[in-house]
């Protein structure tokens, strides 16, 4: 019961942009936002990381997070896709 309440309290509605290529090879950006949660910035961060992981995995690679800008409800992540070892 406590876990269910905590999940609702921390839960958020989130949105994510399309992954965009940068001018550097294998370097991409993604923007996310989250609303309705106490820790919206953390939800936006988690969504950005999971989106980067999924994008690189579709290419048979792994994500390596780079620069990230996090605000109260948004995160912008620049990441690279590297071959899986």
C-alpha positions as CSV (number, residue, x, y, z in Angstrom):
1,X,0.0,0.0,0.0
2,X,2.8,2.4,0.9
3,X,4.6,1.6,-2.3
4,X,1.5,2.3,-4.4
5,X,1.0,5.7,-2.7
6,X,4.6,6.6,-3.2
7,X,4.4,5.7,-6.9
8,X,1.4,7.9,-7.3
9,X,3.1,10.7,-5.4
10,X,6.3,10.5,-7.4
11,X,4.7,9.7,-10.7
12,X,4.7,12.1,-13.6
13,X,3.4,12.6,-17.0
14,X,6.3,12.9,-19.4
15,X,7.0,13.8,-23.0
16,X,10.0,13.2,-25.1
17,X,11.2,14.7,-28.4
18,X,12.5,12.7,-31.4
19,X,16.2,11.9,-31.1
20,X,18.1,14.4,-33.2
21,X,21.5,13.9,-34.8
22,X,24.1,16.6,-34.2
23,X,26.9,17.6,-36.6
24,X,29.2,15.1,-35.0
25,X,29.1,11.4,-36.0
26,X,27.2,9.1,-33.6
27,X,26.2,12.1,-31.3
28,X,22.6,12.8,-30.7
29,X,20.3,14.9,-28.5
30,X,16.9,14.3,-26.9
31,X,14.7,16.6,-24.9
32,X,12.3,15.4,-22.2
33,X,9.8,17.1,-19.8
34,X,7.8,15.8,-16.9
35,X,4.9,17.4,-15.0
36,X,2.8,16.5,-12.1
37,X,5.4,15.0,-9.8
38,X,7.4,16.2,-6.8
39,X,10.6,15.3,-8.5
40,X,9.8,16.2,-12.1
41,X,13.4,16.9,-13.0
42,X,14.3,13.4,-11.9
43,X,11.5,11.9,-14.1
44,X,12.7,14.0,-17.1
45,X,16.3,12.8,-16.5
46,X,15.3,9.1,-16.3
47,X,13.2,9.4,-19.5
48,X,16.1,11.1,-21.3
49,X,18.5,8.3,-20.3
50,X,16.1,5.5,-21.1
51,X,15.4,7.1,-24.5
52,X,19.1,7.3,-25.3
53,X,19.6,3.7,-24.2
54,X,16.7,2.5,-26.4
55,X,17.8,4.5,-29.4
56,X,21.4,3.1,-29.3
57,X,20.2,-0.4,-28.6
58,X,18.1,-0.3,-31.8
59,X,21.4,0.2,-33.7
60,X,23.1,-2.6,-31.8
61,X,25.1,-0.1,-29.8
62,X,25.2,1.3,-26.2
63,X,24.5,4.8,-25.1
64,X,27.2,6.9,-23.5
65,X,25.6,10.0,-21.9
66,X,27.4,13.3,-22.4
67,X,26.3,16.8,-21.6
68,X,23.0,17.2,-19.8
69,X,21.1,20.3,-18.9
70,X,18.4,19.7,-16.3
71,X,15.9,22.3,-15.1
72,X,12.9,22.0,-12.8
73,X,10.8,20.0,-15.2
74,X,13.0,19.4,-18.3
75,X,16.1,17.6,-19.4
76,X,18.2,17.9,-22.5
77,X,20.7,15.1,-23.0
78,X,23.5,14.9,-25.5
79,X,24.7,11.3,-25.9
80,X,26.9,9.1,-28.1
81,X,26.2,5.6,-29.4
82,X,29.2,3.2,-29.1
83,X,29.7,-0.3,-30.3
84,X,28.8,-2.9,-27.6
85,X,31.9,-4.7,-26.3
